[in-house]
Amino acid sequence: MVKLEFFAVDHWLAERSKSARHNLAHTSAHPVSISDLESIASGENHDDFLPSLLSQPLDYPSDFAGLPCLRKKIAKLYSDDLPFENVLTTASGSLANFIVFYALIGPGDHVIVTSPGYPQLQAVPGSLGAEVSYWKAKANDKWSFDPKELEGLIKANTKMIVINNPLNPLGTVLSDAELRKIIEIASEHSIIVFSDEIYRPIIYPSDGDGYDTPPSIISLGYENTIATCALSKSYFLAGIRIAS
């Protein structure tokens, strides 16, 4: 029987949110309302936004993986070449992460996870019986990650490398070159690279003179990759309960 590790951070936040006057470490912005969505709707279908929303049947989905029209839109956010059949929609980013681990990781597997990091990404593989090693950020070098240390962590039974890009809680952003180095290392051993990219759509300044969005791991040419994302952090739509 799988026994998941207690997820203390949510309970800690829930308890202190009752008395705290200010939250200086919130991971989301003020939530968007349906009225807000209507006001920013654009294009030919603006006037049809609310009628279309109100007429949606609250039935079971026709496809267990999610509405094909939605999955096609999500696929295009990554690449025109990504088949929508490769997209699975879920009710949250945490659920999407859990599904990845539950489907692919078990006793006898070895998983490498970036550290520090989001507790779920570190705890679930171990709860499923896998051995977990931590690829630790270097505090004395702007919380960067050394690819040589990653290579040193790989074992014969290493099945997955787990990253969170941009990284929660540090804010570290792995660049295109750094991601490609991870893929190069993983491909030599046929290791899955799983990237939680829930903060990726947020735009980050680059040297003060431009704005770059870090590339998705699935856009870099290595087939053995998985990415998850959700509407909660970057789009402030946690209540819609959609992730992929």
Secondary structure by P-SEA (a helix, b strand, c coil): ccccccaaaaaaaaaacccccccccccccccccaaaaaaacccccccaaaaaaaaccccccccccccaaaaaaaaaacccccccccccccccaaaaaaaaaaacccccbbbbbcccccccccccccccbbbbbbbcccccccccccaaaaaaaccccccbbbbbcccccccccccaaaaaaaaaaaaacbbbbbbbcccccbbbbcccccccccccccccccccbbbbbccccccccccccccc
